[in-house]
Amino acid sequence: MPYRRISLVPMLKVLGACPLDCPDTCSWIVTVEDGRAVKMRGNPEHPYTRGALCVKVNRYLEHAAAPDRILYPLRRTGPKGSGRFERITWDEALEEISVRLRRIVEEHGGEAIWPYQGTGSLGYLQGCEGQAGRRFWNALGASKHWLNICSSAGNAGLTLTNGSPGGMDPEDFAHARLILLWGTNTLTSGHHLWKFVQDAKAEGAHVVAIDPIRTRTADQADEHLAIRPGTDAALALGLLNVVLEEGAQDEEFLAAHTEGWEDFSEEIRKYPVARVAEITGIPAEAVHRLGMRLARTRPTAIRATMGIQRHAGGGTALRTIAAIPGVTGDWRYQGGGVSYSTSGHVHLNIDTREDLLPGPVRTLAMTRLASELENGESVKCLWVYGANPLGSTSDTTRIRAGLAREDLFTVVMEHFPTDTVDYADIVLPATMQIEHMDLHAGYGHMYLLWNEPAVAPPGECLSTTETFRRLARHMGLTEPSLYDSDLELAEQLLDSGHPSLEGVTLDRLRKEGWVRMNYPRPFLPYAEGFPTPSGRLRFPPKGKAYVPPGSASPSRYPLVLITPAAHTFLNTTFANNPELLRRAKEPRVLVNAADAAARGIADGDRVRVHNDHGSFEAVADVGDRVAPGVVASPKGRWPKLSGGANPNAVVEERDADFGRGAVYHDNRVELTPAGA
């Protein structure tokens, strides 16, 4: 059995971990009484998260017990999109699925099946990190799924420079004396870092928020630079231009640990402060002032997370920002360097059994769902899990049309009746984190965490691993690895032989709840070299250090839309929670007062945000939170709870420069009064 038996003792405290798409991956403790989860709190013993949960996860137990939770297998009874279903048994569901999958494989080949997995869970057993279900899909010869929607452009850019997206230990921000929070709203998306920022401020550190929006984080920083979206690499070059003018580059580090400096220094010279001010929209004196701070302050720590790379030049932006500590030599110091994702330091053994594939298969990019579904011959089965593409993926108008195809067999594994569920042929009820085992690694800290099931699953919910075990058995598949238990899978993950996992055992994780990976303190990952072929940091080549924003038609659509994370939702998770919906209020769009006045829009007016791809409606929030020419509307709302569309309706299906990353912050729109 995949679950331990839940003992009906009067009170039990169970160690677990948050599975959601956030860098912090909190350790938590669930209190169980008579088989019911009655309390959840952060684990105060975890060195990074220190007992605090976010405003969203504080409602997790309430969310798991919500009346709209899907508890039984369902079969569609109405038209696609109607959300009308009937309850069926697991045997009926598995039989119908098995028949349809066999027919698709026989008539169209396994590649006509697309396992579309998202970041609803970052677990290595139940979620996308370990590619849950991939062994099963390989046995059928299904297409591979490229989860490129979140961080791929930045990962690629950092890897080009440093050889890995892994960077400094976020806990070492406490030792920095200059902190650049670059394109990241720390207090909303990874708030545990703020404690270490505060520790640094107490010792005199200067904190700068570089963000197109004056966020709650920018309000708490010492300085806010309202950068024009997509121009981050130009700012990085301008700051380095000041460093060179001051002769503050670390010549010793440059000579010993970098390559391409001569060409890159010439590139930097092309971006004097005046030019950078014109490109970025930041006043020249502010660019120069920060450049002087960068030249004179060691150590400097840069936090740049996923939002910064969701535009046409997103990969290049991270590539060039990562060059900064190579020039200043900040990698030498505790508290110096760049922090994007610590995932590059995680070395688990992810064995999806590629040998089970009958032959080479194609890879389908998550961001190209609309295009692939438009091609009726490309995809015959869409299996969605850990994802809500109608709420989270770009170009949703075209996705909705694709999901309405009668020849498309759609299966959705879910907790709640999302917009995507409404288009499913079969819906399978999935367990939530307090009901299954999982192994986690935060991408914003240096710890592995174990999640022990605290309670039995409600209704007939099954974990992802158990669902695929049962489906494999129903289809008569004989490959033994398809039936590995959760504990066996966890043991395999930890058996990588990498030095960072020395001493990290499953028994220890289950007992302690979390373990720091075997890295030293202080952790200076690149003080003595980089994981590149040459062992050196690779500076961007000539002409490749800045890619301008790619959004088109500035005259027809003069406003750039960015879609930041909401404070009350995590992607589309929690976006049906009544209390969090109440706190979020109506869908809103931030508009600069000058742009609003030019369009006859007053604060509180309902407006239509539109371009050639689609439209959505929101309430105008007029002020100075965004600069002229920029509008912002938070992501994460379910379309059907927001008037039928959310900001993704106007986001173009287009690739960033590297990793085929998404371009959620690089789309031009116009605002008009609703109904005009």
N, C-alpha and C positions, 0 to 999 in steps of 0.2 A: 504493500500500500504506500502511496506517496505521502501520506500524512501520519504523524504520530497520533495516537489516541488521546483525545482531550479528557483529562481527569477532572471529574466534577468535585474538586476540592473547594472549600469555602472561598479561598482567595489565592490567586496565582499571578506572579509578575513574569511577563514574557518579554525577552529582548528581541527587538526587531530593527528595521531600517526603512526609511522612506524610499519608495521606488521611483519617484517622479523625476521629470527632466529638469533638474536643478543641480548646479555644481556641488551643493553642500551635502547631499545624501545623509540626512540626519540619522543619528542613532536614537531610537525611541524605546519606551517601556510601556507595555500594555498591561493593565490590571484586569484580570479575569475573575468574575465571581459566578459560581454555578454555571459555568460554560458560556457566560456572556462577557463580552468586552465592555467594561464599564468606565474605563479611564485610559487616556493616552497622554503621556508627557514625554518631553525630550529627556534623553539620558544625560544627567549632569556630569557623568564621569568621562564622556567623550571629549578629548582635548580640543577639538575644533568646534563642534556644534554646542557643547557646553550646556545642554539641557533646554535649549530654546527651539521651539518649532515656529513656523511661519503662520501668518494669519489664515492661510489656506488649509494647511495640514492640521491645524488645531481643530478643525471640524471633520477630521477623517472618519472617526467612529460614527458620527451622525450621517456622514455621506454613505458609508457602507451599509447603514440600516435604512436608507431612504426608501420611501414607498414606491418610487418609480424604478427601482433596481430590477434588472432582468434576472429571473431566478430559474427559468425553465427553457428548454429548447423551443424554438418557434418556427413556424412555416408561414410564408406569405400567403395571404388570402385575397388581398386587393391589388390594384395596380401598383407598379413600382413607384415608390415615392409616397404612397398613401399611408404607410406605417401601420397597415392592418395585417394582423397575424393571428394564428391559432396555436395553442400549445400542443406539442407533440412529445413523444418519448425520445430518450437518447437513442434507442435502437432504431426508431423511425428516422431520426435525423441522420444517424451514421449510415443507414442503408441508402437513403436518398443521395447523400453526398458521395458514397462509394460508387453507386451506379453512374452518377454524373461524371465523376472524375475519370472512371475507367473509359467511358464513352469519349470524353474529350481527348484522352491520351491516344485512344485507338484512331480517332478520326482526324485529329489535328496535331498530335504529338504533345509531349509533356510541356514543351515551352509555351503552349497556349494557356498554361496556368501561371498566374502571377501571385505569389505570396506577398502581400503588401503589408509590411510591418512598420509600425511607427515607434515613437518614444514614449508611449503611454506608460511603459515600465522600462527602466534601465537595468533590470535584473539580468544576470548571466544564466539563470535557469529559465525564468518565465518571460523575460523581456528581450529587447533587441540586442543588448550587448553580447549575449551568447548566441544570437540568431536562433532563438527557440523555434523548434520545428524544422530546422534546415535539414537535418538528417532525413526526415520523412520526405521533404520536397525533393531532395537529391535522389532518393530511391524512385521517385516518379519521373525524374528528369525535368522538373519544373524550371521555369526561368529563375535566374538569380535576381535578388532585389537589392538595389543600391540605395541605402539610406543616406542620401546626400542632401536632405532638406535642411539640416540643422547647422553643421559645422564644417562641412567638407572643404569649402573654399579656404577658410582660415587654416585648417589642418594642413592643406597642401602648401599654402604660402609659408607657414612656419617650418614645415619639413624642408622646403627648398633652402631656407636660410640656415636653420639649426640642425637639420637632419631628423627632427622629431617635433611634434606639437607640445611635448612635455617641457615645462620650464621650471621656474622657481617654486619652492614650497610656499603656498599662500600664508602659512603661519609666520613666515619671515617678513611679511609686510610690517610687522611690529618694529623691525630694525631699520626700516627705510627712513630717509630724511626728506625725500621728495617722492610723492605718490601721484601718479597719473592714472585716474580712473577714466579710461579711454573707451567711450562708446559702451559703457556698462552702467546700469542703474542698480548699484550694489544693494541698496536698501529694499529693493523689490525682488531682484533676481540673484539671490545668494547673499543674504544679509549677514551671515555669520562672519564674513570677512571684515565687516565693519568694526568688530571688537578689536581686531589687530590694527586696523587703521586708527582707531581711537588711541590705542597704546602708543602708536608712532606719534600721533598729534601731541600726546602728553609729554613727549620728549622733544617737541619742537618741529616735527615734520610739517611740511606744507603740502596740502592736498588740493589737487586740481581736477575738476570734472570737465572732460572734453565730450560734449554731447550736443546734438542739434536741439534737444529739449532741456529746459531747466527742470530737471526731475527732482524728486525728493532728496536724492543723493546730491545733486548739484546744490540744493539749498543748504546742505550741511557741509559742503566743501569750503575751503578757503577762497576758491576762485572757480568761476565757471566760464569756459570758452564755448560759445555757441557756434560750432563748426557747421559749415554747409554739408549736407549729407553726401557721402561718397568721396570726400576730399581729404581723408585722413592721411594718406600716404604723402600728399603734398605738404601737410603740416609737419609730418615727421622729417621730411627733407629740409624744410625751413628751420626747424629747431636745430638740426645737425649743421646747417649753414652757419648759425650763430656759434655753435661749438667750435667749428673750424676757424671762424673769424677770431675767436678767443684763444686759439691754439690749445684747446682743452681736450683734444682727442688723446686716448691712451696709446701712445706709440708702441709701447712694449707689448701690450695685449694684441694690438693690430698686427705686429710683426710675428708674434708667436702663434696666434690662434685664428687668423682670418685669411681669406683669399679674395682677390678682386678689389682690394682697397683702392688702388690707383684709379681704376675706371669709376668706382662708386664715388670717390671724392670729387671727381670731375662732374658727376651727375648732381651731387649736392650743391656744387657751385652754381648750377643753373637755377637754383630755387632761393634767391635772396628774399629777405623778409617782405619787401614790397610786393613781389610777385605772389608770394604765398598768401599774403593778406587778401589780394584780389581774388585768388582761387577759392580760399576757404571762407571768406566773409568775416574772418576774425581781424580786429584792428591790428595794424602793424606793430603798434607799441606793445600790445598784449603778446604777440608772437615773439617779439624780441625779448620781452621781460621773461617769458618762460624759457626761451632759449638760453638766456643768461643763467637762470636757475639750474637748468640741466647741465650747463657747462661747469658750474661751481659746486654742485651738490652730489656727494657720494654717501651712501648708496641711493640710487633712484630705482623705484619699483613701478612697473607698468602693469596695470590690470586691464586686459582687453578681452572681452568675451564675445559670444557668438553674434550679437546684434551688429557689431562693427563690420562684419564681412558679408552682409546680405545686400550686396550691390554689385554692379558690373566689375568693379576693380577690387572686390573684397579680398581675394587671395593675395593680390599685390599689396594691399594695405597692411595685412599682417606680416607679409614678407619684409616690407620696408620698416615697419615699427620694430620688428625683431632685430633689425640691424642696429638700432640705437645703442643697446648695451654692448654691442660689438665694437662700436666706436668709442664709447665712454669707458669701456672696461668694467662695467657694473657687474658682470658675471663673476668677478673676483670676490665680491663682498656678500656677506650675509645681509639680505634685505635688498639686493640688487638684481635686476633682470626683468623678464617678462613672464607673466602668468596668464595663460590662455586656457589650457586644459591639462590637468595632470594625468589624463588617460594615457599619454605617451610613456608614463612610468609604470603602467600596469602590464604585467607580463603573465597573464593566465594562459592556460592551454585550451584554446577554443578549437575543438575538433568537430567540425560539421560533417566529417566523412565525405570528402569530395570524391573518394574512390567509388561511392555508390552511384554516381552519375553514369548513365548509359553512354555518354559521350559529351562533347562540348555543348554548352548551352549559352544562350544570350543573357546579358544583364540589362535589366530595365531600371531606369533612374526614377526614383520616387517623385521628383519634381516634374516629370513628363507624363503624369497620369492622364491628363486631358487629351494629349495627342495620341497616346497609345489606345485609349478607349474609343477615340474617333475612328481608328482603323479597325473595322469590324472583324478582320481576319487575324489581328495580332493577339488579342486576349479573349479567351472564351470563358475563363474562370478567374474571378478576382476574389482572393481570400484575404480579408482585412482583419488584422489584429494589432492591438496597441495603437490604433490609428483612427482618426476621424477625418478623412480627406475633405469632406464637404465643409468642415469647419477650419481646417488647417493648411490645406494645399492651395497653391495659386491657381488662378483661372477657374474658379469654381462653377461658373456658368457652363462652361464646356464639360467639366467633370459631371455635373448633374445630368446633362444630356447623354453622356456616355453610360452612366449608371442606369439610365432608363431603357437601355437596349434590352429587348426581350431575349436575345440569344446569349446574353451575358449571365452566367451563373455566378451569383455573388453570395458568399458566406461571410458573416461578420461575427467575430467573437467579441463580446462587449459586456459592460456593466450596466449601461443605461441606454435608453432609446434615442440615440443621436440622430442627426440628419442622415448620416451614412447608413445607420441601421434601417431607416425608412425604405431604403432601396434594396435591402437584402432579400434573397430567396429563403435562406436559412439563417437563423440567429442562434448562436450558441452562448449559454450563460457562463461567464468567466469569474473565477475567484478574484478577490481583492487581496491586498498585501497581508492583512491580518489572518488570512485563511490558507496560506501556502508557504512553502519553503523558498528561499532565494538567497543568492550570493550577490553582493554589490561592491562596487568601487566608486567612490566619489570622483567626479572629474574636476573638483575644486579643492581636494585635500589628498592626503597621502595614506588613507586608511582603507582596508577591506572591512566589510560588515556582513554579518549574517542575519537573516530574517527567519525567525522560527514562527510557525503558525501558532496563533494564540487561541483561535476558536475554530470550530468546524464550519465548513462552507454552508451558507444558507441554501434552501431549496435544493436544486440539482446542479449548482455551479461546480465546474471542474477547473483545475489549473490548466495552463497551456500545455505543460508537459504531459499531464494525464490525458488531455483531449487527444493529443497526437498518438499517444500509446494506444488508446482505444480505437482510434481510426485505423492505425496500422494493423491492429489485430482484426478489425472488421473487414479490411481489404485482403487479409490473408498474407500479409508481408512477413517474411521469415527472417530478415536480417536481425540478429540479436541486439545490436546497438540501438535499435529503435525502441527497445523496451527497458533500457537502463533506468533505474530509479533516480529520484531527485538526489539522494545521497550519493549514489554512484557517479552521477554527473558532476556533482560538486567536488568529489575526490579527484575526478579527472581534470577539472579546471585548475585545481591547485597543484597538479603534478606536471609542472612545466620545466622544472629543473633550473629556473632562473634564480640567481642569488637574491633578488628582492623578495622572494617567497620563502627563503630559508627560515625555518621555525614557525611558519604559518601553516597550521594544520586545521582540518575541519573540526576536530574535537575541541581545539582551543577556541576557534571562532564560535562554535555553538555554546561554549561555556561563558566566554567573555563578551560576546556580541560584536566586538570590533578588535582589530589588530592593526597597528601601523606596519606598513610594508617595511622590509628590511633595508632602509636607507639611513645614512648617518644624519646626525644633528651637529652642526648645521649642514644642510644639504645644499651644496654648491655644484649643480649638475654640469656646468660647462666652464668651470674655473680652469680646468686643465685640458680642455678639448671638447669636440663636438662629435655626435654620432653620424658624421658624414663620411663619404669614402676617403676624403683627405684628412679627416679629423679636425677640420677647420670650419669656422662659420663662413658661409658663402654669401657675399654681398650681391644684391641685385645687379644684373649687367646693365650696360648703357641702354637708356631708353625704356627700361623695364621696371622702373621704380615707382611709377605712378600711372594708373589707368583712370581716366576721368569717368564720372557717372555716365551710364549708358542710356538713361531714359530719353526718349525722343519727343519731338513736337513741342518744344518749350513755348511757342507762341500760342498754339491751340490749347495746350494744357499747361498753364504756367506754374502750377504748384507741384512741389515734390511731396509725395505722401510717404511717411514712415509709419510702421505699425509696431510699436514697442510692446513689451510684455505688460500685461495688466497686473495690478497689485493683488487682485482678488481671485484670479484664475491662473492655472498653470497650463499653457496652451489651451485646449478646450476642456481639460479636467476641472471640475467644480463649477462649470459654467451653467449647470442646472440646479445648483444648490440655492435654495430660496434666500437664505440669509446673505450669502456672498453676492447674489444677484441684487439684493436690496442695497448692499453697501456700494456696489459698482454703479448703481443708478442706471440711467438710460445710456445707450451707446453715445459716445461723445467724440468730437473731433476738435483738437486744439487748432486755433486759427489766430494769426497775428492781427492786431487791431487794424493795421493799415490795410491788410488784405480783405478783412471783413467789411470795412467801410467802403472800399472800392466796389464791393458787390452788393451793397445794401443789406448786409447781414448784421444783426445785433446779437449780443450775448444771449443765449437761451433759445435762439431761433432754430427751428428744424431745417436742416439743409440736406441736399442731395450731393454726394461725392461721386463723380463719374468720369469715365473715359471711354475709349472704344471697346474695352473688354467687358464693362459692366458698370454697376452702380450699387451704392448702399446709402442708407439714410442715417443721420446722427444729429445730435444736438450740438450746436456751435458753442464752444467754450472759448470766448474771445479774450485775448490779453497779450501778454508778452512772454509766455512760456516757450513759444517758438518764434524764430526770426521771420521777417517777411519772405514769402516764397516757399515756406515750409508749412505743411499741415501734418498732424499726427493723430492717429486713432488706434487705441490699444487692440491687440489681437485677442483671440480666445473665445469670443462669443459664438454660441450656436446660432446659425442663420435662422432657424425656425423660431427661436426665442428673441429674435432681433429684427423682425420685420421682413424676413426672408433672405437677407444677405448680410455678410460681414465684410470687412475690408479686403479679404482675399478675392472678392468679385472683381476688383479693379487691378489686381496684381498680375502682371504679365508672366506667362510661362516662358522664361528666358534664363539662360545660364550666366553665372558669374564667370570670371576669367579662369579660375582653377576649380577642379573638383565638381564641376557642373552645379555649383552651389546656387541656392535660390536668391531672388532679388527683391525681397519684401520691402526694402527701403530705397528702391530705385525705380519709382513709378510716378508718372506725371498725371495729374488729375485737374479737374475744375470743380468749383463749388458753386451751387446755385440754390436759392431758396427752394425748399421742398414744394413740389406742385407747380413750380414755375415752368 
